Amino acid sequence: MKNTIAMIVALVASATFAGCADMNTTHADTNAGQPGTAHACKADAAPDDALIGKTEADAAALLDGCLWRVLERDGKSLPGTMDYRQERRDLGIRDGKVIWVRRG
C-alpha cells in the first residue's frame, strides 16, 4: 500500500511539473495561431542536433524565446498534447542532459 501511495504521489508531481514546464511568459507571442509567421527563436540559427549533449539548463537557455517541452526524462515518458506544431521542439533528457530532439 505504501508503494502505491508513493507511486501515485510521484506521478501526480511529475505530471504537475511537466504541465508547467513551458510556462515561459517573459516574451509576448503576438503571432500565436498564425502559421508561417516568424518567431524570435535564437535556436533556429543552429540545427536541432546541436542541443544533444547539452545540459537541460543550457538547452533551456538556448531555447529562450522558442516553443519547447520535455517529453521524456530518465526513460519515463511525460504527458504532452497530441497536436503537431512544427516550430515546437520536444526533448528527451537523461541524467540532466539532452539525448534527443524532435519537432512537433
Secondary structure by P-SEA (a helix, b strand, c coil): caaaaaaaaaaaaaaaaaaacccccccccccccccccccccccccccccccccccaaaaaaaaccccccccccccbbbbbbccccccbbbbbbccccccccccc
